[in-house]
Amino acid sequence: MEYVYAALILNETGEEISEDNITGVLDAAGVDVEESRVKALVAALEDVDIEEAIETAAAAPAAGAAAGGAAEEADADEADEEDEADEEEAEADDDDDDDGDGGEGLGELFG
């Protein structure tokens, strides 16, 4: 992760993302630098527009949050409908209990 951070620091300061510059940032931070990882990072970032990648990454959570918010709202509406149905069923059960001759469940059987 430190290697990516070094590349982001170089990008932010307007410096070239090169092996020497990444190695310099990592050395300054006290990181034991692996030359192969530096080379791989520079090669991977060669054709990448870092600013565009950052904007795309920042937009993804916002889009996900908007979609997630709509899904949560739909879930809440569904839960409200289920609660209403449960309440109606409970009221119907209460009405059935009142129709008896005053006995209480199993107690009436053993009289």
C-alpha positions in Angstrom: 0.0 0.0 0.0 2.9 2.3 0.7 3.9 2.1 -2.9 0.5 3.3 -4.1 0.6 6.1 -1.5 4.0 7.2 -2.8 2.6 7.3 -6.4 -0.3 9.4 -5.1 2.0 11.8 -3.3 4.1 12.3 -6.5 0.9 12.8 -8.5 -0.4 15.4 -6.1 2.8 17.3 -6.1 3.0 17.2 -9.9 6.2 15.1 -9.9 6.9 12.4 -12.4 5.9 8.9 -11.3 9.2 7.2 -11.9 11.2 4.4 -10.2 13.7 6.9 -8.7 11.0 9.2 -7.4 8.9 6.4 -5.8 12.1 5.0 -4.3 12.9 8.4 -2.9 9.5 8.9 -1.3 9.6 5.4 0.2 13.1 5.8 1.5 12.1 9.2 3.1 9.2 7.4 4.8 11.5 4.7 6.2 10.1 1.9 4.0 12.4 -1.0 2.9 12.0 -0.7 -0.8 11.7 -3.7 -3.1 12.9 -2.7 -6.5 10.7 -5.3 -8.3 7.5 -3.8 -6.7 8.6 -0.3 -7.7 9.1 -1.4 -11.3 5.8 -3.2 -11.4 3.9 -0.1 -10.0 5.5 2.2 -12.5 4.7 -0.2 -15.3 1.1 -0.6 -14.1 0.6 3.2 -13.9 2.2 4.0 -17.2 -1.1 4.5 -19.1 -3.3 5.4 -16.2 -4.8 8.8 -15.7 -4.6 9.0 -11.9 -7.0 12.0 -11.6 -9.6 10.2 -13.6 -9.2 7.0 -11.5 -9.6 9.0 -8.3 -12.8 10.7 -9.6 -14.2 7.3 -10.7 -13.4 5.7 -7.4 -14.9 8.7 -5.5 -18.1 8.5 -7.6 -18.6 4.7 -7.1 -19.4 4.9 -3.3 -21.7 7.8 -3.9 -23.6 5.9 -6.5 -23.7 2.9 -4.3 -25.0 4.9 -1.4 -27.8 6.3 -3.5 -28.7 2.9 -4.8 -28.4 1.5 -1.3 -30.6 4.2 0.1 -33.3 3.4 -2.4 -33.1 -0.3 -1.5 -33.2 0.5 2.2 -36.3 2.6 1.6 -38.0 -0.2 -0.3 -37.1 -2.6 2.5 -38.6 -0.2 5.1 -41.8 0.1 3.1 -42.0 -3.7 2.9 -41.4 -4.0 6.6 -44.1 -1.5 7.3 -46.6 -3.5 5.2 -45.6 -6.7 7.0 -46.1 -5.0 10.4 -49.6 -3.8 9.3 -50.5 -7.3 8.2 -49.2 -8.8 11.5 -51.3 -6.2 13.5 -54.4 -7.1 11.5 -53.8 -10.8 12.1 -53.3 -10.2 15.8 -56.6 -8.2 16.0 -58.4 -11.0 14.2 -56.9 -13.6 16.7 -58.0 -11.4 19.6 -61.6 -11.4 18.2 -61.6 -15.2 18.0 -60.5 -15.5 21.7 -63.5 -13.4 22.8 -66.0 -15.8 21.1 -65.5 -18.6 23.7 -67.5 -19.2 26.9 -64.8 -17.6 29.0 -62.5 -20.6 29.4 -58.7 -20.3 29.3 -57.1 -22.7 26.8 -55.9 -26.0 28.4 -57.2 -25.0 31.8 -60.8 -25.5 30.5 -60.0 -29.0 29.3 -59.0 -30.2 32.8 -61.7 -28.2 34.5 
